[in-house]
Amino acid sequence: MIDRKGHFMLENTGQGAVLTESNRACEACALKDLRLPRPLSPRELEVLEQRAKSSAVLDEGATLFSQGDSVNAVYIVRGGAVKTFVTDRNGKEDIIGFFFTGDFIALESLACDLYPMSCAALTKTYICKISRADMQALTRELPSLEEYLFLSVSEELLGSHQLSQILRQLSADERLSSFLLFLSHTNERHKLSGTDLALPMSRREIAGYLGLAVETVSRAFSRLQEKQLIAVNDRNVTLLDIEGLRAQSHCCQSYRDGTFSSEKPVI
């Protein structure tokens, strides 16, 4: 948890998850793997590392920030995975997004005074914190970072809009196929296997993201496995037929590849 001054605090979530300070060296982090319009030069990376002084470890289930907390910093996933979500009056989570190594978290919140969502770790996760003031200074020192922030916020807002449109038109199997292809693309971006996926999120979290019931997601996994498109072993999923999954997803090429464009989904 973060106090109103932006300081990391220990938190007990009831699951033994806490947020603790980390002395993990910057050289070992994922700042060099940030998704930028162009790779950072050694000098630019050094400037970014100097600004990104605060680091922390989130245990699985621990909260980074909560809905209603002040927005006073920018966070980067240095290793691991987090989810952002809102909770309704009945305690049901509506998953907004998943963020992985090299991702800035909830950049669109920079336009707000308070976070409109919460963020929690899916696995043990290393987080890098840059104060809002330091981030403003960085955008002046690193023009490519300023360009990235503008493009990322635009893409995130466009992506959320397109995703909601796409999901309204796709079946459960199509939604799950598209989601697995997105995770495959994310793995490949980090030079990991695009076919062997270790899912950091639960079936319930996948259901919350795809707008489906948990039972529906489980049945969709079973059907894709019966079609020999995937092989499932708990949270380990092997993509056996990428082209088959792409055909199954029945949506625009950019979404199947894990990105968004202005293309309309092809149904």
Salt bridges, closest charged atoms under 4 A:
ASP3 OD2 - HIS7 ND1 3.30
GLU44 OE2 - ARG38 NH2 2.79
ASP69 OD1 - ARG4 NH2 3.88
GLU93 OE1 - LYS83 NZ 2.89
ASP103 OD1 - ARG35 NH2 3.01
ASP103 OD1 - ARG189 NH2 3.54
ASP134 OD1 - ARG51 NH1 3.10
GLU141 OE2 - ARG51 NH2 2.61
ASP173 OD1 - ARG223 NH2 2.81
ASP173 OD2 - LYS227 NZ 3.78
GLU205 OE2 - LYS83 NZ 2.76
GLU243 OE2 - ARG246 NH1 2.79
ASP257 OD1 - ARG246 NH2 3.75
